Each structure stands twice: as C-alpha cells, then as structure tokens.
C-alpha cells in the first residue's frame, strides 16, 4: 500500500471512534423540554443584594476561542442581573500565570456598562494557575465588594486543568461563605470542577459552551435561595438526567507484530511476537443529574391544527409553522372560500386622486372577484358603491343574483372626480349602504365593506370608521402601498389590509380577500383543500385533436375548484415520447394562471407509458419538496385512450399506498382490460365513449374528487419530512425524526457545526 494511503487509513481508524459532537454536557430530555429550558433562561431575574465576581480562565490551555465563549456566558448572565450599587454588583478577574483584576465590583452601576467592559476584555495567555487566583481572593476578598454583608457568588470559568493545587484554597473560600459555581469551558476536567464547586456539586457545576442551558442551571440554583426568580410563579426547578463527557487520550492494544530480541546467554537474536498499541482521543461519559427551570409552555395545549408545528415565543406567545393549505388563519385553521352567508359592499374610490385609470382597475378587480368566487348556489350577496364628494350606491347589495348581469351592471358606474372624502363615505355606508335590515343578530348575514382606494382621504376617517365598526360592519381595505397606514386606521387592524405594488399585483389579492371574508368553513367541494394532478396521454395513439379535447376538459374541471395556494393546487403531467411536468402543484397560484398553463401544455407524440408517468408523479410531482402539502388530500386524474397502460397497475397502487387517490378516465368505444386493472378496488374508473363526450362526464369526475377530498388523511402520507427524515404520527399531528446532520420541523435545515 502506498504510504499516503496507509496514513489516510490510520487517520480514519483513529478518529472514527470519536463522536463528532462538541458539546460535552447534554441534558437527556426531549427537544420540547430543551426549548422550554432555553425560554426559561431568558425569563429569570436576579434583583436581590448580592456581589457577583466572575473569575475567567485566560490561560493558553483554554485558548482565545473558549475565552471568548466564557465572556459571552458572563454577558448572558448579566442580562438577568439588576446591576446597581444597592442591588447586584459585578466584578471580573482574569487569571492565567497570575491574577489580573479587570474591574472591581464597585466600578459600574449599570448592566450596560458591565457588559461593555466584559466585551472589551483581552485574552492574556499563560499558565493555568487557578490556585494562585483563589489565594488572591482569600487575601484581598472580593475587590469593591461589601465585605460579606451580602451574599458572595464566585463564578469560575475554566477547563479545570490547573497547574497548581486548588482543593485547599477552594475549601477555605467556601468556608468563608462564598458560593462557588465551577463552569467548564472547552473539554473540562470534571473532577477538578467538582473540587472547586460548592455543595451540592451537581447544582454548581455547569458548561459555558451551552450558554442558555448553563444560565438556566445557574439561576435555578440561585432561585432556591430567593436571589433570583422566574417570570411566572408556575415555573419549577426540576431534576433531569444528563451526561458529561471528557475527551481523553487512551492506549489500546492494536495487535501483535514480529520483533527481534537478544539473549543474555547467547549472542543469538530471537524472533518473537510483540504487542503494539494505538493511541486514540475518545469521549469518556459520566452520568449525572442536572437541575433546570422549566415553565408551562404555550405549546403544551397543542394549539396548532392540521399538522402545524408550534414554536414558542416566550412564556405565553407562540406561532405555528403551518402546511401551506392551512396557513391563512391563526393556529393553522384553513383559509376559507366565499361559500358563507355574507353581504359584501365594494366601496370604490372614484375621486380625482385615484384617477380614471385607477377607478377602472378597481371595477375590473370587482368583476374578476365575483366571477371567481360566486356560483349559482352561493349564499353571498354583492353590491357596489362609488364615492368622491358623495356616496353613490350603484348596485344595491343582493340586487343581482346572476353573475353575468352583475358584471355588466358594473360598466355603468361612472367616474366621479372631485375630492376624496373617504370618511364621509364610510359614515354614509354605515347608515344606508346595505339598505333595509334583513334580520338581527345571528339571523342577519355578516356585513362587510371592501374599500378600494389609491389616494389619501381629504377628511377625517378615524371617527367614521369607528362608527361603521360599531354598527357591526367588517371593514377590509385594498389599496396601494402609499395608503397602507390610512387603511390600517380605517379597518382597525393590519390583518384587514391588502396592498399591491403594481396594477397587475392588484388582481393577485383576490385569493387573500376571499380568505378574509368568511369566518367558518361551510360544506362544499370548493372549500375543500386538495392537491390535484391531471395526467394526460399525449402519445401518437391519441393525436393532437383529441389531446386538445382533453385540455379543454381539464380547463372546465379546474373552473369548479377554488384554485389558490391555501385551498386547491393543480398540477399537470403529459406523457408520450417522454414524460414531462407541464407545471407543478405550486407553480400557478391562481385559476387564471392554471387555465393559461393548461392551454400551453405540449403535445408530445410517440409511444407512451402510463406506468412511467405515474412513477414520475410519485417521485417528482406529488412530493413535499415539489409543492405537495402535508395534511391535504391528494388525487391523480389520468386521461388516456388505454394504449401503453399495461405497465401502470403497480405504479398506481404505489401511489394509493402513499395516500394518493388515482382515478382513471378511459376514452374509447371499448374499455381495455388494462384500464380495469389500473382502476383498483374502489370506484375509480370513468369510461367515456369518445373524446368529444368528455364534457358530459365532468360532474361525475367532480363528484368523485369531492368525495376523495373529504376522506380521512394520513398526515405522514406522503411524508412531509425532507432529507430522508422519518414521519411519526402523534396526538392528531406529526413530527419528523431527522437523520444526522439535519434539523427543523421538516428536517429542512442542515446542521452546521463550527470548528473548535
């Protein structure tokens, strides 16, 4: 073997046994509890009269990097100290070959001054003379302290590798009433830290490398003597199993090799087997008990619905990491469609400040909105009013039930010009915008005013807006970035405001407005979340004319769904001479974009394989990485003439086993046996005599899809965990167990470890 290869093999052998993780103290609890420990460390406060002296090891054995981490630990501790001459005093002593007083306890009277001075400290280097530093304190006491009239706390940060004796001076210091915390840095020598620390030692020995855990342990111990307190009376100090490690060099028998030894009696040299050894750096583990404070967390009640992940923010706040389908409301409740009982009045600014072009854009927005969200059986009623100097109710709420008639009526609304009196318009809307009352309390539809404007009001808006909200009107604002602040004042909440950056972006607000108008999910397929992929046979056996018929069919089906990233997502795959993703699930967030993309799907020709296309969907389309949403029903609709489907039964079953429904639409005068096998055990087959007859089977397809959308969903199928993470169901939700090197709610973040 070449010498350089031998060296590489030796290095791999020597270091393969050393764990790559650098933390050498680990609390053996769940990730959730670790998060609570971290949060509690930021919620503790020490305001009793006490003298705190940091004794920081600045020797070469610690090194500049670990010295900087010791400083960071000291600064983090200071964040919880009520520093003042009468309460907490703080001083710092650095030691190496000799002790060096950085500043006495009476130098600074504010926490900011103390932290700034610690941050400016310079690493000295030298021998680790811990004993000399302790003797210095025995001789001088705490520099600038109150002579023992208040509790004295010494926080000693070191790697525990002193070059002198420490046991006796540490014992004498503790006998004088000084509480000693021994805080390890780098790879500490735990036995020496135990010698230095006060009793009980497990509560006074910490590790600075894990700052939040160490500060929590420090404050947890001090809270027992009422020097520190937690933010909430429900917080408790609890014992947790933990593990401490020491990096040691050990000798290990590696084998025997031939060697030669001389003999005293003869001049002969004898050949024999001699042992040889290898030296390794390994972690030796020591079980221990760590005492940490945890507080009741806002995520304990599992507030995030539909597979959302709860992330705490302090003691009483949290936010939810939601699957896309449920990201529109608090706690991952779904955004809702306009299938609720609601009266909506669009209030359009027709003043000179908006300009005729802006007024036409607002009317176009209303047209597109009603075309997108209103259906024949919709219980929503819409009206339109314009304003400048006065309010003009052009289309009373509920006057037009037919969508085309409503759209045509908008053309007759004139542009007014004149001043922008938004406040006056709001007051008039509250009084007469919705005509006569159609009921009271729960019997009256919810009433919403959607204000569209691009110009600032020339009269006062706060009072009229409060008056309108007091009349139980929900105010929503849609406008340019320039009027965001005024719209927030009118609506009473930033959540009720939608802004756009350019004219085209205005129309992108339709899905968001749709989600804000309803407060409860009503029965109906349009409001059901669904990830839907159409798979079209684009082979030569179909032909371009029939392929165009299939495109038209898909467009008509898409019109029946509420297409946006929070309700229904649509993707399209075509197959023939090859398999091609025409567009993925997350490619087009609006119905208009989907319709346009379906029309642009390519006809491929050639021989097609339905099995290959289904495997393509399994691997590259219906995955979380490509836009599929956890917790959302999933379906594939396959349109084919039947040729090339002989290999598709097994891939179709693979999709079904992964939580994806598969429906086969077979076209042709004779139903091929391959399609019967492909359809599976449930009613998942629609037979169409000719491509021109596809339109007659649209309702049948929609009914099937709506039924699949309401079926129970396994949150782990397909798996929401990326980078080979394992999905585990628990308590109506799921969690991802990540493989080594990855972390995050969905294993999406690579773990980067900083070199020591």
TANORGI-V647101 format. One record per helix or strand. SS is the DSSP state (~ for helix, > for strand). FROM is the first residue (numbers start at 1). LEN is the number of residues. If there is no record, write none. Layout:
<<SS/FROM/LEN> <SS/FROM/LEN>>
This chain:
<<~/3/13> <>/25/3> <~/31/11> <>/44/3> <>/50/8> <~/63/16> <>/81/1> <>/83/1> <>/88/8> <>/99/5> <~/111/9> <~/130/11> <>/151/8> <~/167/9> <>/178/7> <~/190/7> <~/201/3> <>/205/3> <~/211/13> <>/228/3> <>/236/27> <>/269/26> <>/309/5> <>/317/5> <~/324/3> <~/330/3> <>/342/8> <~/355/19> <>/380/8> <>/391/5> <~/403/8> <~/422/11> <~/441/3> <>/446/8> <~/462/9> <>/473/8> <~/481/11> <~/494/3> <>/497/4> <~/503/5> <~/510/8> <~/525/3> <>/530/8> <~/544/15> <>/563/1> <>/568/8> <>/579/5> <~/591/9> <~/610/11> <~/624/3> <>/634/7> <~/648/10> <>/660/8> <~/673/7> <>/685/4> <~/691/19> <>/726/5> <>/733/5> <>/742/2> <>/749/2>>
